[in-house]
């Protein structure tokens, strides 16, 4: 049994958030061969990239969908790296006006990769400019000359658009249809996550055994980004305890102290399940009502918490609202009411 002392308030063991963000970048794979997990996607992407290089042309436009933290941004950067081109990064909310997009497009060089995160949040007017750009590498520029106005077709350099979305269903059909390569990223299994944790620990100069890596892998919601975050926090506990190696017992005790249970559910997840079962008596409830009950923003519930709970049977969506799934009752040690399922 390992007893851990929590880090003292104000005594940061891991530096400021900006420093952690920089460290997160250093943990990302630098080449496609280093990418762990998503084997089918990586294998197919490798073929598409090689074929494009052999034809000496940009790879087709790529749409990456799936929950946050699964590696969409990393894959976008690897597309650019494998093609030997520049990566330009932006997001849907950052492109507020059509002119913002046009300036960005004009700055692209031949074969560059333009990565738009949260592409489902593009405005309709901005999105419509992308249609001819993606298909014909051109857009109409309106020119005024005296009292007359006219449209001049403006060509841009051949490029690859990589779009990422956590809400694939929110993407319009016309935009989706213009992507030639579509990948959906799924949650990682424990085996792949254990390899990721072990690799990250090595890059961070940490000693961790298989048991410690496995414990973190099993509690990170199938998500590499969360796995790396938990590894940094477990490192803090290990440092305070002067533990030379992160072993299974230490990792388990640290994660327990952080309120992350054996299924990877944190305190917000637990509040969601308890509200559905106890406060609402297992009956369907709307997302806005549920969000108010657990004191969370509705969009956070839908984008951050729900995907994992749905994928693992803790939560079910019905025409009348959300209900706790059978796995939630089992996890909380409660008997399932037969009439609910």
NORMOVEN-V9641 format. One record per backbone hydrogen bond with DSSP energy under -0.5 kcal/mol. CO is the residue of the C=O (numbers start at 0). NH is the residue of the N-H. E is the energy in kcal/mol with one decimal. If there is no record, write none. Layout:
BEGIN
co: (CO | CO)
nh: (NH | NH)
e: (E | E)
END
This chain:
BEGIN
co: (0 | 1 | 7 | 9 | 15 | 16 | 17 | 18 | 19 | 20 | 21 | 22 | 23 | 24 | 30 | 31 | 37 | 38 | 39 | 40 | 41 | 42 | 43 | 44 | 45 | 46 | 47 | 48 | 49 | 50 | 51 | 51 | 52 | 60 | 60 | 61 | 61 | 62 | 62 | 63 | 64 | 66 | 68 | 70 | 71 | 72 | 73 | 74 | 75 | 76 | 77 | 78 | 79 | 79 | 80 | 85 | 85 | 87 | 89 | 90 | 91 | 93 | 96 | 96 | 97 | 98 | 99 | 100 | 101 | 102 | 103 | 104 | 108 | 111 | 111 | 112 | 112 | 113 | 113 | 114 | 114 | 115 | 115 | 116 | 117 | 118 | 122 | 123 | 124 | 125 | 125 | 126 | 126 | 127 | 128 | 129 | 130 | 131 | 131 | 131 | 132 | 136 | 138 | 138 | 139 | 140 | 142 | 144 | 147 | 149 | 151 | 152 | 153 | 157 | 159 | 159 | 160 | 160 | 161 | 162 | 163 | 164 | 166 | 167 | 171 | 172 | 174 | 175 | 180 | 182 | 182 | 188 | 189 | 190 | 191 | 192 | 193 | 194 | 195 | 196 | 197 | 198 | 199 | 200 | 201 | 205 | 206 | 208 | 209 | 210 | 211 | 212 | 213 | 214 | 215 | 216 | 219 | 221 | 222 | 223 | 224 | 225 | 226 | 227 | 228 | 229 | 230 | 231 | 232 | 233 | 234 | 235 | 236 | 237 | 238 | 241 | 244 | 245 | 246 | 247 | 248 | 249 | 250 | 251 | 252 | 253 | 254 | 255 | 258 | 260 | 264 | 265 | 266 | 267 | 268 | 269 | 270 | 271 | 272 | 273 | 273 | 274 | 275 | 279 | 284 | 285 | 286 | 287 | 288 | 289 | 290 | 290 | 291 | 296 | 297 | 298 | 299 | 299 | 300 | 302 | 304 | 305 | 306 | 307 | 308 | 308 | 309 | 312 | 312 | 313 | 315 | 317 | 320 | 321 | 322 | 324 | 324 | 325 | 326 | 327 | 328 | 329 | 335 | 336 | 337)
nh: (2 | 3 | 10 | 11 | 19 | 20 | 21 | 22 | 23 | 24 | 25 | 26 | 27 | 27 | 33 | 34 | 41 | 42 | 43 | 44 | 45 | 46 | 47 | 48 | 49 | 50 | 51 | 52 | 53 | 54 | 55 | 56 | 55 | 179 | 180 | 63 | 162 | 64 | 182 | 164 | 184 | 69 | 224 | 74 | 75 | 76 | 77 | 78 | 79 | 80 | 81 | 82 | 83 | 84 | 83 | 87 | 112 | 114 | 116 | 94 | 94 | 95 | 99 | 100 | 101 | 102 | 103 | 104 | 105 | 106 | 106 | 107 | 111 | 113 | 159 | 87 | 114 | 115 | 161 | 89 | 116 | 118 | 163 | 91 | 120 | 121 | 126 | 127 | 128 | 128 | 129 | 129 | 130 | 131 | 132 | 133 | 134 | 135 | 136 | 137 | 136 | 155 | 140 | 153 | 141 | 151 | 149 | 147 | 144 | 142 | 140 | 154 | 138 | 110 | 113 | 161 | 61 | 162 | 115 | 63 | 118 | 65 | 169 | 170 | 175 | 176 | 177 | 178 | 62 | 64 | 184 | 192 | 193 | 194 | 195 | 196 | 197 | 198 | 199 | 200 | 201 | 202 | 203 | 205 | 204 | 207 | 245 | 212 | 213 | 214 | 215 | 216 | 217 | 218 | 218 | 219 | 222 | 187 | 226 | 227 | 228 | 229 | 230 | 231 | 232 | 233 | 234 | 235 | 236 | 237 | 238 | 239 | 240 | 242 | 241 | 243 | 246 | 208 | 250 | 251 | 252 | 253 | 254 | 255 | 256 | 257 | 259 | 258 | 260 | 263 | 260 | 269 | 270 | 271 | 272 | 273 | 274 | 275 | 276 | 277 | 278 | 279 | 281 | 282 | 321 | 289 | 290 | 291 | 292 | 293 | 294 | 295 | 294 | 300 | 301 | 302 | 303 | 304 | 305 | 67 | 308 | 309 | 310 | 311 | 313 | 314 | 312 | 326 | 327 | 324 | 322 | 320 | 317 | 284 | 315 | 327 | 328 | 329 | 330 | 331 | 333 | 332 | 337 | 339 | 340)
e: (-0.5 | -0.5 | -2.1 | -0.9 | -1.8 | -2.6 | -2.0 | -2.1 | -2.5 | -1.5 | -1.5 | -1.1 | -0.6 | -0.9 | -1.6 | -1.3 | -2.6 | -2.6 | -2.2 | -2.9 | -2.3 | -1.4 | -2.3 | -2.6 | -2.2 | -2.5 | -2.0 | -2.4 | -2.4 | -1.6 | -0.6 | -2.2 | -0.9 | -0.9 | -2.1 | -0.5 | -2.8 | -0.5 | -2.9 | -2.2 | -3.2 | -0.8 | -1.7 | -2.4 | -2.0 | -2.1 | -2.1 | -2.1 | -1.7 | -2.3 | -3.1 | -1.6 | -0.7 | -2.6 | -0.8 | -0.5 | -2.8 | -3.5 | -2.5 | -1.0 | -1.1 | -1.3 | -0.9 | -1.2 | -2.4 | -2.5 | -1.6 | -2.8 | -2.4 | -1.0 | -0.6 | -1.2 | -2.2 | -0.5 | -2.5 | -3.0 | -0.6 | -0.6 | -2.9 | -2.5 | -0.6 | -0.6 | -2.2 | -2.8 | -2.3 | -1.5 | -2.7 | -2.1 | -0.8 | -0.7 | -1.0 | -0.6 | -0.9 | -0.6 | -1.1 | -3.2 | -1.7 | -3.2 | -0.6 | -0.9 | -1.3 | -2.3 | -0.5 | -3.4 | -0.6 | -3.0 | -2.5 | -2.0 | -3.3 | -3.6 | -3.2 | -0.5 | -2.0 | -3.4 | -2.9 | -0.6 | -2.4 | -0.6 | -2.4 | -3.3 | -2.3 | -1.5 | -2.0 | -1.2 | -2.5 | -2.4 | -1.2 | -1.7 | -3.0 | -2.4 | -0.5 | -2.1 | -2.4 | -1.6 | -2.0 | -2.8 | -2.4 | -2.5 | -2.8 | -2.6 | -1.9 | -2.0 | -1.8 | -3.2 | -1.0 | -0.5 | -2.8 | -2.4 | -2.6 | -2.1 | -1.8 | -2.4 | -2.1 | -0.5 | -1.1 | -0.7 | -1.7 | -2.6 | -2.3 | -2.5 | -1.7 | -2.9 | -2.2 | -1.8 | -1.7 | -2.9 | -2.3 | -1.5 | -1.7 | -2.6 | -2.6 | -2.3 | -2.0 | -2.9 | -1.2 | -0.6 | -1.0 | -2.0 | -2.5 | -2.7 | -2.4 | -2.4 | -2.4 | -2.2 | -2.0 | -1.4 | -2.4 | -1.5 | -0.6 | -2.0 | -2.5 | -2.3 | -2.1 | -2.3 | -2.3 | -2.5 | -2.3 | -2.3 | -2.2 | -2.8 | -1.0 | -2.2 | -2.3 | -2.3 | -3.1 | -2.4 | -2.6 | -2.0 | -1.9 | -1.6 | -0.5 | -2.4 | -0.6 | -1.9 | -2.2 | -2.4 | -2.7 | -1.3 | -3.4 | -0.6 | -1.7 | -3.2 | -2.4 | -1.4 | -2.0 | -1.5 | -1.4 | -1.3 | -0.7 | -2.1 | -2.3 | -1.3 | -2.3 | -1.5 | -2.8 | -1.2 | -1.3 | -2.2 | -2.5 | -2.0 | -3.3 | -1.0 | -0.7 | -2.1 | -1.3)
END
